[in-house]
Each structure stands twice: as C-alpha cells, then as structure tokens.
C-alpha cells in the first residue's frame, strides 16, 4: 500500500489563498511568472497596471497580450513582459510615486502615442519589429527620460502635445523586420535603441 501525505489549509481568506497558491506553485510545480503576476494584481500595483494594459480595450496592447504567459502569433506579449517594461518605464523616477491609476493613464498615453504615430508598424508583428519585446523595452527606457521631463507634478498632468511632438521623431527609424533592427536582441539591444530614440527626441 502506498501512503500519500497531504496538507490541508482551512479558514484562509481570499488574499491568503492566493498568496499560498502562488508560493506552492512557483516553488514546486511552477505556474509561470505571468499567471503569478495576475494573481497578485490586487496586492501589487505594477501587476495591476500590467493586467489593465492587457485587458483594457483602450490599451494599445489589447489583443496583443496574454495573461497566462502562453504566446500565440496574435498574442505575443506576456503579462510578465509588460511588468518588466513598466519597471523600466518608472524606475528611479517621481512617476513611480504616483497612484497606480495615474501611472496606468500615463503609460496608456505614451504607448498609444507610439501606436498612433506608426499604426501600420504597430499592427504587423511579422513585418515590423515595433512591438517586439526588445523594442517595447527600448521605448520604456526612453520613456523613463521623456515622460518625467514633460510631466507637471504640480497639476499632475502629462504634456501630451509635447510628448507627441517629440515622439514623432521615431518615424525616421526603419522598423521593418529585415531592416537595421533585425539583429537587435536582449537588454543590451534595448539600451542601444533607447539611446537612439532619446537622441532623436532631443533634436
């Protein structure tokens, strides 16, 4: 006879259940970082913002992102990917101190600006690199400099007109999959592209 040991937890509230589920499954079986972020969305601001960026119909990432981490041709951006570029976007800035709803609106405005400037490139993942993770991370790194310099912390308003004007310089880049960005990869690639974006914005 095979004896199987098991452990039961009783009288846990919803937050405790989620926390315990995440601990057990990430340390043992493994549920994936994206699903883990989704489960933490009510207790972790960045996880909540990342989730909203995927499920909000007004988001440029709507229909491009997946909550559970399983990529498809249509949905190639995971929740963890979004979480990571949010970190790059607000790292060491006063923007990070704002309420999560405000950070969400700023992020929506910034990436919708990019989408509106390059709608064809944004919609075609196969032919263009614009929505590839390496490029999204580059935009986040660039946004880390661009957004705070165009944000009024007294009125709590982003100067959308100025951001649109400055970001229009991204049109000069060749975003095609077979162009100059073809071999751009990893964190170093994102950093290099971000430097070029920032330089073009300053001109």
C-alpha positions in Angstrom: 0.0 0.0 0.0 1.3 3.4 -1.0 0.8 6.1 1.6 0.4 9.6 0.2 0.9 12.6 2.5 -1.1 15.8 2.0 -1.6 19.0 3.9 -4.8 21.0 4.1 -5.2 24.6 4.9 -8.5 25.8 6.4 -10.2 29.2 7.1 -8.0 31.2 4.8 -9.3 34.4 3.4 -9.0 35.1 -0.4 -5.7 37.0 -0.2 -4.2 34.3 1.9 -5.4 31.6 -0.5 -3.8 33.4 -3.5 -0.5 34.0 -1.6 -0.3 30.4 -0.6 -1.2 29.1 -4.1 1.5 31.3 -5.6 4.1 30.2 -3.1 3.3 26.5 -3.5 3.1 26.5 -7.3 6.1 28.8 -8.1 8.4 27.0 -5.7 7.3 23.5 -6.6 5.3 22.7 -9.8 5.6 26.2 -11.3 2.6 28.2 -12.6 4.6 30.7 -14.6 5.5 34.3 -13.8 2.7 35.8 -15.8 0.0 33.9 -14.0 1.7 34.7 -10.7 1.6 38.4 -11.6 -2.1 38.1 -12.5 -2.9 36.5 -9.1 -1.0 39.3 -7.3 -2.7 42.1 -9.2 -4.8 43.3 -6.2 -1.8 43.5 -3.8 0.9 44.6 -6.2 0.4 47.9 -8.1 2.6 47.1 -11.1 0.9 43.7 -11.5 -2.4 45.5 -11.5 -1.2 48.1 -14.1 0.2 45.4 -16.3 -3.0 43.5 -16.2 -5.0 46.6 -17.1 -2.8 47.3 -20.0 -3.7 43.9 -21.4 -7.4 43.8 -20.7 -8.4 47.4 -21.3 -9.9 47.8 -24.8 -8.4 51.3 -24.9 -4.9 49.9 -24.5 -2.5 49.6 -27.5 -1.6 46.1 -26.0 -5.2 44.9 -26.1 -5.4 41.8 -28.2 -1.6 41.6 -28.3 -1.1 40.4 -24.7 -1.7 37.2 -22.8 -2.4 37.0 -19.1 -1.3 33.4 -18.6 2.1 33.5 -20.4 1.2 31.3 -23.4 2.2 33.2 -26.6 0.5 32.9 -29.9 1.0 34.6 -33.3 -1.7 37.2 -32.3 -0.8 37.5 -28.6 3.0 37.6 -28.3 3.3 39.8 -25.3 3.1 38.2 -21.9 1.9 39.8 -18.6 5.5 39.4 -17.3 6.8 41.2 -20.4 4.5 44.1 -19.6 5.5 44.1 -15.9 9.2 44.2 -16.9 8.9 47.2 -19.2 6.8 49.0 -16.6 9.7 48.6 -14.2 12.0 50.2 -16.9 9.5 53.0 -17.5 9.2 54.2 -13.9 12.5 53.1 -12.3 14.1 55.8 -10.1 11.5 58.4 -11.2 8.9 60.5 -9.3 6.4 58.9 -11.6 6.7 55.7 -9.6 5.4 57.6 -6.5 2.1 58.4 -8.3 -1.2 56.4 -7.7 -1.4 53.3 -9.8 -4.4 54.7 -11.8 -2.3 57.7 -12.8 0.7 55.6 -13.8 -1.7 53.5 -15.9 -3.1 56.6 -17.7 0.4 57.9 -18.3 1.5 54.5 -19.8 -1.6 54.3 -21.9 -1.0 57.8 -23.3 2.7 57.1 -24.0 2.3 53.8 -25.8 -0.9 55.0 -27.6 1.2 57.9 -28.9 3.7 55.4 -30.4 0.9 53.3 -31.9 -0.8 56.3 -33.4 2.4 57.6 -34.9 3.2 54.2 -36.5 -0.2 52.4 -36.9 0.9 50.0 -39.7 4.1 49.0 -37.9 2.3 48.5 -34.6 -0.3 46.2 -36.1 2.0 44.0 -38.1 4.3 41.9 -35.7 5.6 39.8 -38.6 6.8 42.5 -40.9 7.9 45.1 -38.3 9.8 45.0 -35.0 7.9 47.8 -33.3 6.0 45.6 -30.9 8.8 43.1 -30.3 9.9 42.9 -26.7 13.3 44.3 -27.4 11.7 47.4 -28.9 9.0 47.8 -26.3 11.7 47.7 -23.6 13.6 50.3 -25.5 10.6 52.6 -25.6 10.2 52.1 -21.8 13.8 53.0 -21.2 13.4 56.1 -23.4 10.1 56.9 -21.7 11.9 56.9 -18.3 13.6 60.1 -19.5 10.9 61.6 -21.8 7.8 61.3 -19.5 9.2 62.9 -16.3 10.6 65.8 -18.3 7.2 66.5 -19.8 5.1 65.9 -16.6 3.9 68.7 -14.4 4.0 67.4 -10.8 2.0 70.4 -9.5 -1.0 69.9 -11.7 -0.4 66.2 -12.1 -0.7 66.4 -15.9 1.4 65.0 -18.8 2.0 67.4 -21.6 0.5 65.2 -24.2 1.1 67.7 -27.0 4.8 68.0 -26.3 5.2 64.2 -26.0 3.5 63.7 -29.3 5.7 66.3 -30.9 8.9 64.9 -29.6 8.0 61.2 -30.2 7.2 62.0 -33.9 11.0 61.5 -34.5 10.5 57.7 -34.2 9.2 57.8 -37.8 12.7 58.2 -39.0 13.7 54.7 -37.8 13.5 51.6 -40.1 11.2 49.3 -38.0 11.0 46.6 -40.6 11.9 43.0 -39.6 14.6 42.9 -42.3 16.0 46.4 -41.6 18.7 47.8 -39.4 17.0 46.4 -36.2 16.8 42.9 -37.5 19.6 41.6 -35.2 18.7 43.7 -32.2 18.3 41.4 -29.2 18.3 41.4 -25.4 18.8 44.1 -22.7 21.9 45.5 -24.5 19.9 45.9 -27.7 17.1 47.6 -25.9 19.5 50.0 -24.3 21.2 50.9 -27.6 17.9 51.5 -29.3 16.7 53.6 -26.3 19.8 55.8 -26.6 19.0 56.4 -30.3 15.3 57.2 -29.5 16.3 59.7 -26.8 18.9 61.3 -29.1 16.3 61.7 -31.9 13.8 63.2 -29.5 16.2 65.8 -28.3 16.9 67.1 -31.9 
